[in-house]
């Protein structure tokens, strides 16, 4: 009897030790798996964010080089060139970080391919800058269209492919976590057959751990989608807005003007263009510095915007030059609108720059006009205002 009891105790003790060993192994495996899944998700999310940042930098460089095409002032061209260099430097830092953190040769080969595409685009962009510095603006525009833009599109497609791969890796990690969960759950079922109470406790623990891993994966996916949406919104903003003044850029103005011209031709509505720039702006930069010149342009955009109707379109045409598209009522007398704006600018204080004036050239839409003839007539009137003493309005 005593020996039976001893055997039972020894057997139970052995069974208990075996159960503890199985439980310990199962719990250890589950914890290690969850930790490993979290690390994988975090690494993939970091890499995805870095690829998105490279994509954003590439887009920013493209916008800067389009702005260079519009720049006629050497100082503006130099300033844009410096910004492009700074963005390229940040691009290289993130690229090097990605290369160092990439575990497989396949990933490094893809990143090398990405850098090759970026380098090809950068070489084309340098060709554009060289042509701009030589004053060959039309040639530079041709290179942008025939070389830079196709190369940029190829790079963007490659970025998108890398982001999708990262998303697939996150999805694969989720499936691995699910498979690990099933293995752990089966182990808990074996243990629960021996001790139901311990099995229930261990199963609850495993479920809790698995839920945590799934929540980590979900947060990673949601964060990745949010970042993609934010980057897309930022790229749309960069493509249509002047970085310094916050108003429309030349590209966006051209799109809006095409729609307004089509509407005017179809319905016979009146339409006018007012082109103006800051008198002696170079003297402001030379005397007070480019920072003060930038502040003058920013305040000028604010003052003019506050004086226009919601239907009027204000954009930065290039350098210190601005353009207004005024449809419908007030466009029947664009010289009065231009004179009101000229007087308002003349009476506005511009800080350290002191008194600032602007010259205006206005033009009304005529039958047979296209966008170029319409704007060129306003540009001609602007030069008339400049040549007749500045701080004037000329309509023709």
Buried (B, 14 or more C-beta within 10 A) or exposed (E): EEEEEEEEEEEEEEEEEEBEEBBEEBBEBBEEBBEBBBEBBEBBBBBBBBBBBBBBBBBBBBBBBBBBBBBEBEBBBBBBBEBBEEBBEEBBEBBEEBEEEBEEEEBBEBBEEBBEBBEBBBEBBEBBBEBBBEEBBEBBBEBBEEBBBEBBEEBBEBBEEBBEBBBEBBEEBBEBBBEBBEBBBEBBEEBBEBBEEBBEBBBEBBBEBBEEBBEBBEEBBEEBEEBBEEBBEEBEEBBBBBBBBEBBBBBBBEEBBEEBBEBBBEEEBBBBBBBBBBBEBEEBBEEBEBEBBBBBBBBBBBBBEEBBEEEBBBBBBBBBBBBBBBBBEBBEBBBEBBBEBBEBBEEEEBEEBEEBEBBBBBBBBEEEBEEEEBBBBBBBBBEBBBEEEBBBBBBE
